[in-house]
């Protein structure tokens, strides 16, 4: 059994609150967004959730549209 599989199983057993906390930590580690305020962070997460839903619904976007959306999400 792979370590990644074991980690995925452990994540699946987390409460929603703990899973969200873990996701937030991983995002901070990956993208260095720890400078965001709690409100900015919450807005970013909501935007990412919305983007994920749109992708799952089959919506597509150009690179320029994605860059513009990202700028709006991070307030730049």
C-alpha positions as CSV (number, residue, x, y, z in Angstrom):
1,X,0.0,0.0,0.0
2,X,1.4,3.4,-1.0
3,X,1.9,6.3,1.4
4,X,-0.2,8.5,-0.7
5,X,-3.1,6.0,-0.5
6,X,-2.7,5.8,3.3
7,X,-2.8,9.6,3.5
8,X,-5.9,9.8,1.3
9,X,-7.6,7.2,3.6
10,X,-6.6,9.3,6.7
11,X,-8.0,12.5,5.1
12,X,-11.3,10.7,4.3
13,X,-11.7,10.0,7.9
14,X,-11.3,13.6,9.1
15,X,-14.2,15.8,10.1
16,X,-15.1,18.5,7.6
17,X,-13.6,21.1,9.9
18,X,-10.3,19.2,10.2
19,X,-10.2,18.5,6.4
20,X,-10.7,22.2,5.7
21,X,-7.9,23.1,8.1
22,X,-5.6,20.6,6.4
23,X,-6.5,22.0,3.0
24,X,-5.8,25.5,4.2
25,X,-2.4,24.5,5.5
26,X,-1.5,22.7,2.3
27,X,-2.5,25.7,0.2
28,X,-0.4,28.0,2.4
29,X,2.6,25.7,2.0
30,X,2.2,25.3,-1.7
31,X,1.3,28.9,-2.7
32,X,2.6,31.0,0.2
33,X,-0.7,32.9,0.7
34,X,-0.2,33.1,4.5
35,X,-0.1,36.9,4.1
36,X,-3.8,37.0,3.4
37,X,-6.2,38.1,6.1
38,X,-8.8,35.6,7.3
39,X,-11.5,37.3,5.2
40,X,-9.3,37.3,2.1
41,X,-8.4,33.7,2.6
42,X,-12.1,32.8,3.0
43,X,-12.9,34.7,-0.2
44,X,-10.2,32.9,-2.1
45,X,-11.3,29.5,-0.9
46,X,-14.9,30.3,-1.9
47,X,-13.7,31.4,-5.3
48,X,-11.6,28.3,-5.7
49,X,-14.6,26.2,-4.8
50,X,-16.7,28.0,-7.3
51,X,-14.1,27.5,-10.0
52,X,-13.9,23.8,-9.2
53,X,-17.7,23.5,-9.5
54,X,-17.6,25.3,-12.9
55,X,-14.9,23.0,-14.2
56,X,-16.9,19.9,-13.0
57,X,-19.9,21.3,-14.9
58,X,-17.8,21.4,-18.0
59,X,-17.3,25.2,-18.3
60,X,-14.0,26.2,-19.9
61,X,-12.1,29.4,-19.7
62,X,-9.2,31.0,-21.7
63,X,-5.9,31.7,-20.0
64,X,-6.7,35.5,-20.0
65,X,-10.0,34.8,-18.3
66,X,-8.3,32.7,-15.7
67,X,-5.6,35.3,-15.1
68,X,-8.2,38.1,-14.7
69,X,-10.3,35.9,-12.3
70,X,-7.2,35.2,-10.2
71,X,-6.3,38.9,-10.0
72,X,-9.9,39.5,-8.7
73,X,-9.6,36.7,-6.2
74,X,-6.4,38.0,-4.7
75,X,-7.4,41.7,-4.9
76,X,-4.7,42.7,-7.4
